[in-house]
Amino acid sequence: MSAASEVNLKQTLRKLEFPLCAKEALHKIGELICGRITSIKNMDLALDLMSEFIFCEVDRRGNKRSSPLSSLLELQLLEILFEHFNSLANEAARNTVFLSLFSGTTALQRAGILSKLVSLAIGIPSPAILTSTSTWMQQLGCTSIHSCKLAQAIVHDYFHLVPSAAERMKILPDVAPQFTANFLTAVAENYFNSKKKDQTYPSETLLQTITFWISENTYLCTAAQQKQAALPPGAIAMEATTAIAGLIRWCTLAPVYDQDSELYCHLHLALLNSILEIPRTSPPKAISAQHLATSLRYILLFSNRSGKQQNNLQLALDRFAQAIQVSLSTNCVYGKIDDLMNQLQQLPFNKLMSIVINTHKECK
């Protein structure tokens, strides 16, 4: 597009009131970046259109606006985005626009709009938007700050703000299994994780929903690995990280943090059943040895406790040993397994863990 055409396009859009200008800008952005042949110039223009006409972040001169969208304008924008993404039948085109609107450089700035859009897509089921969100999570990283913040916002909306709305979440794996799998990975990262300033635990309702999901669908945790994301030409698809190691951490650490809900026991059993059903791949890609090892440092913190805590510690070690043994026996662990085994030997003595370590040595 020539410089004159760019100017004419922007002038035409400036004559339109919001949200009509946003609607027209979205269509134009699709033309610019979803064609067979695109260019850096087209992408730059598309980014300009996003900033000025969709998110209203800059004025006509490119200067940053001091105030964000009002609540009314934000609501209108959400309606436009919801309709636009649901109207795009081509998944690759939809993902291309979605990834451009909420790219790694703008995701935090536009996090509020994104989380509201995804919450809307859950409440009024939109497989199209949830699939694009799943792709976005994979491309940016399912355990990245962007994905974790989105998961946190969804949990707030559906499990804390309106707890009764959690019932709607039970059908989410049927609507969007890939999204649910990646959402689980991000949620798992948000709890029982010392990287967070304040140690937090999942609510009973959230724990109940996740346990229900995995108990009902043993393939759910690996759903995002079973389908290749539809991306624009030349883009590199990132492998999804499963939630298994993160949720194993929950079940392992629950006893030592005095989280005594029976649901952790049920979740642990559901995870073991899920691991047994993981499709074999060469090389393995379902569970990272490094991710499994993150539970070790927390367990060691409690190794000098006595009495009830010592019993809880042994329960934690039993669960951890069971998870590792099943994971190794199904050949679904990748990474530095020998390093993991060496670290396991630093743990307090546990009969089952000792058997797991010795079995691994014998198999070698």
Disulfide bonds with the S-S distance in Angstrom:
none
